Amino acid sequence: MNNPCWSDGQLRSYLDHELSFGEYQEVAAHLKQCEACQQRLNALREQALTVGSLLGTAGAVPDSSMAFERFQYTLHQPVAEPADVAESGGLGLHERTTIMKQIRPYRSALAGAAAVLLLVGLLFLPPVQALADQILQIFRVQNVVFVPVSSDRLEELENLDFDASTLFTSEPTMIHEPAEPYVVADKGAAENAVGYPLKQPTVFSTDPITTEMIVKDRAEFTFQVDVDKAQELLSLMEIDAQVPTELRGQDILVRVPASVKMLYANDEYTLTLFQGQSPDVQMPEGANLQEMARAAMLLLGVEPEQAAQLSQNMDWSSTLIVPFPSDIESMRQVTVGDTQGLLIEEQTESGHDLVLYWQDDAHFYVLAGSGFVRSAELITTAESLQ
């Protein structure tokens, strides 16, 4: 005998992941065998996207200028971008969560763009701490501007006939090669390893059965930008901007402090908390940060007038550009305690995957959840860190 169909209110709660674990599983099982409920669920999803989607209408690439304006209000809200930290020796977000599958199709295009953005202000790196130095200019990123990137622009970058490796004069020079990640017994041991205070969650939806703490060693390296090749790339993209000549033949120094990954799991979920301190990035003195930022935004497809306006109104010695695919439908800003964070969600057959990014002064945090995890529960766990 078939179970009765669910009401629109119950299906809406299913979409919003506000059902209990048992109810969620019941609805999921019913949807697999009920075409009528599947159609109603799809209709509710389309309605929600049309009325309230933060990133535009489903099924079409949102207008980039409208998306840009919607995200301007987040200029002063700190957030870290973990995928790039992973590539520079920091966090490895994709190791434990499937949420990044949603962004993975864009990664090859962003990888090429990231090389350019390194030379236009290291805008893909997380926030950095200020150090006193009379020769080198040091960024201390405190603010964030989110820049929507259309899928057409990402495809254009991906198909560009240009070898991104030529943007650098040579391979990075490792000053400190990080050791392999290793497991420690507890938070105290992890703090001794990294050399700064750590936090851990104290509230879970249900108690974890297994826990594990892993330390990732610090890294330090330098690299140099090939200014002529960088300028050639901007010309290929028909971008009217100049790469600072101050970068020519000068080292850019990056110090990435040690970080920690904490794992918590039971039969319902797996939570992974990444935390670390902001890297130090030292740039040659005299580089025109405003021009770097304008070039970066133009590269990402921002309209010239918007790029010029924003580049003139921001303090680019303390601002990070965070690009995101404009047709992602499940990214939204949330509050984590007294600060702002960014939440990405993905529905899977086995439950709900989420990734939450936020920052507290010089410390950044990424909390990833997979299995049956509701967004409100993930935020509660994040706010319980102590």
N, C-alpha and C positions, 0 to 999 in steps of 0.2 A: 504493500500500500504506500502510495507516494505521500510525502509530507505536504501540508498545505503551503501555498505560496506565502512569501513574506511581504509585509506592507512596504510602501514607499519609505516610510519613516525608518523602518528597520534596515532597508537597503541603503538609505542615506547614512545611517550610523555605521554600516559595514564599509562604505566608501571612506568615511572619516576615521575608521579604525577606532571607534568608540564602543565597540561591543566587548563583552568579556571573552576570554579565550575559548570557552566552550561554545558560546553563541557564534563567534566568528567561524569556528570550524563547522558548525551546523549549516550556516549560510553558504559557506564555500562548497560544502558537499552538495547542497541543494542546487546551487547554480550550475554544477557540472551536468545535471540531468534535467534541468528545467529551462527550455529555450525562452519561454515567456518572461521569466525573471531575469534572464540574461539580457533580453532586449530592454526591459525596464531599467536595469542597472546601467546599461550603456546610455540610455536616454537621460538618466539622472546625472551621469558623469559628464555628458555633453552640455547639459544645462548648467552645471556647476562651473565648467570651464568657460562657457560663454559669459556668464554673469560675473563670476568672481575670480577667474584665474589671474594670478599676479603677472604672468608672463605672456598673456595674450590668448587669442582664440585657438582652440585645438584644430589641428589639421591644416594650419597655415602658418607661415613664418611671420611673426608679428612685425609691425612697422618699427624699425630700429630707433627712429627719433622719438616715438611715443614711449618705447621701452626705456630709452635713455632718460627721458624726463621723469618717468616713474621711479627710477633708481637714483636720481640726483639727491634725494632727501637722505640717502644713507652715507653721505660723504664722510661723516664724522664717526663712523661705527666700525670698530676694529674687528678684523677677521683674518685668519690665516688660511693659506691655500696649500693643503697638505700634499697634493700630488707633486708639486714642484719641490717641496721639502724632501720628499722621498728620493727624487732624482739627484739632489745635492747632498745626500748622506743623512737626512733627517728621518722623517716619518715614512712608513710604508703602508699607507692607508689601504691600498688594494689587497693587502695580504689576507685580511680577515672579513671583508665585506663585499657583497655583490652589488651594492648600490652603484659603484663606479662603472658597472656595465652600461649604465644609461649614458655616461659621458664618454665611454671608451671609443665610440665611432669618431669623436672629435679629437682624440688624443694625437693622432698623427699630424693633423693640421696644426694643432696647438704646439706640438713639439718644434716645428719649424718656426712658428711665430715666437716661441719662447726664446729662441736664440737671438732673434732681433731685439726682443724686449730686454734681454740682458744688457745689450749695448745701449738701449735708450732708457737707461736709468735703473736697470735691474728690477723692473717693475713686477716680475713674476716671483720675486723672492718674498718671504714673509717679513713682517716688521722687524726692524733692527734697532739695536741700542746705540746711543750716542757715546763716543769716546773723544777725549780731548786730544787733538792732533793738529799741529800748525801747518803741516804739509798736505795732508789728505782731507778730503771732504767726506763726512760720514752721515749717512741717512739714519734718522730715527723715525721710522714710519709709525704714525699714530692714527691717521685717518684712512678711510677706504672710499674709493669711488668704484662702483660696479658698472661695467661697460658691457652691454649686450652685444653679442656677435652673431650675425645671421649665419645660417647653414650655407648660404651661397658664398659668403665671405670666407668661411672656413674651407669650403671646397676650392675656392680660388687660391688660397694660400697653399693648400695641399698639392695642387696641380702646378704650382709655379715652377718653372724650369730654372731652379737655382739650388746649388749645393750649400745648405746651411752650415756645413762644417767649415766652409771657407771664411765664415765670419770671424773666426778666431785664428790668431797667428800660429798657434800650436795647441797641443793637448794641455789641459790644466796642470800646473805644477803642484803636487801634493806636498804640503808642509807637514801635515800630520795625517797619516793613513789610518782610518778608523779600524779598530779590531772588529772581529765578528761579534754580532749580538750574543748576549749571554743571560742566563736566568739567574735571578737573585732570590733570596728567601723571603724578604718582606720589604716594606716601605723604607725602613731605616737603612737597610743595606743598599737599596736603590739610591737614597739620598746621599749616602757616602760615596757611591760610584759617580754620580753626576755633579755633586758639589753644590747643590741648591735645594731648598725645601720643595717637597712634592705634596700633592693632594690625592686623596682617593675617595670614591663614593661611599656614602654611609646609608643610602636609601635605595632599595631595589623593589621592583614590582613583586617579585618573589625572591627568596634568598638564593644566591648562586651556590652550586654544588662544588665547582672547581674554580680555582683562581691561579693566576700565574703572573709574574712580573719579569719583564725582559728589558735590559739596558742596551741602548745603541750608543756606541762610542762617539766622541767628538770628531769633527773633521775640520781641516784648515787647508785652503788651497788658494792659488792665484791663477789668473788668466789674463790674456790681452786680446783686445778687439782689433780686427783688421778694419780700420776706418774706411778705406777705399771700397772694400767689398760690401761693407754695411751701407755705404752711400749708394752703391750700385743696386742693392736690393730695394732701397727706398725708391730709386728711380724706376726700377722695373714695375713697382706697384703704383707708379705715377704719384708719388707722395712728395710734395714740395716742402721738404724739411732738411735740415743739415745735421749730420752726425758730428758731435763736438770733436774738433781736432785735438783737444786736450787729452783724449783717450789714446792717441797714437803713441805706441811704444811704452805705454804706462801700465803697470800691474793694477788689476782690481783684486782686492783681497777679500776673501770670504771666510769667516769663522763660524762654524755651526756647532753650538754646544751639544753635549750629550743629551739624549732624550730617553724617555721611558714609555714602554707599552705595558698596560695592565689588562689582563684578560679575565672576564667573569662569565660563567656559563652554567646553565642547567638544562633540563629537558625542553624548556620553552624558548630560551633565547641564548644568544652570545653577545656580550658587550665587550667592546675594545676601547679603552681610553688611552689616547696618545697625549703626552704632555712634554713640553720643553720650554727653553728660553729662546728669545728672539736672536737670530744670527746677527753678527756684526758684518756689515758690508762697507768697505772703504773704497771710495771713488777718487780718481785724480782731481785735484783742485781746479776750479774754474769752469767745469762743464756746465753748460746752459740747461738747467733742469727743466725750465719751462718749455724749451724747444724739444727736449727729450720726451716729455709727457705728451706734447701735441703730436709728435711723430708716432708715438705708441698708439694713441687713440685713432689717428688716421689709418694706421696699419690695420686696426681692428674694425675699420669700417664706419667710424663715427663721422657724421657730416662735418665738413670743414668749419662751418660757423660755430657749431657746438664745441668742437675740439678747441678752437681758438678761444672761445668764451671761458670754457672751463680751465684751460691751461693758464689763463691770465688771473683767475680768481682763486687759485689754490696755492698753498705753500707746498711745493713739490719736494722740499727737503724732508717732509714728514707725511707723505701721502703715498698710498699703495693703490695701483690699478689692478682690479680683479676682473678679468674677462669671464663671461659665461655664455654658453649657447642660448640664444634668445628664444628658441623654441622648446626648451626644457619646461615642462608644465608643473614640476613638483618641487620647486625651490622657493622658499619664502623666508622672510626675516622673522626672528622670534626674539623674545627677551629671556635672558639667562641671568637671574639675579638682578644686579644693577647694570648689566651691560647688554649689548646686542649681539646676536649670533645669526648664523645662516644655517637653515635646515633643508636638507635634500631627502626626499622620500621616494620609495619605490615599492610597489606591491608585487609580491611573488606568490607562487603556488603554495609555498610553505608558510607564508605569513607576511611580514612587513619589514623592509630594510630601511634604515635611516642613517644619516651622517649629520652630525651637529658640530659646527665650528664656532669658537668664540675665543676671546682673549681677555686677560686680566693683567693690566700693566705690561711688563716684559714677558709674561708667561702666556703661551698659547695652548689651547686644548682642542682635541678632536675626539668626540665620542661617537662610535659607530655601533649600531645595533642591528642584529639580524634575527630571524625567527618571528615569534609573536611579540612585537614591541610596538607600543603606541607612542605617538609623538609626545603626548603630555607626560607619559611615564619617563621617557628619555630625558625630557627637560627637567623633571623632578630629580632624577638621578644626577644630572649635571649640576643642579643647584645645591645638591647635598655634599659636594666635594669639600673636604676639610683635612 
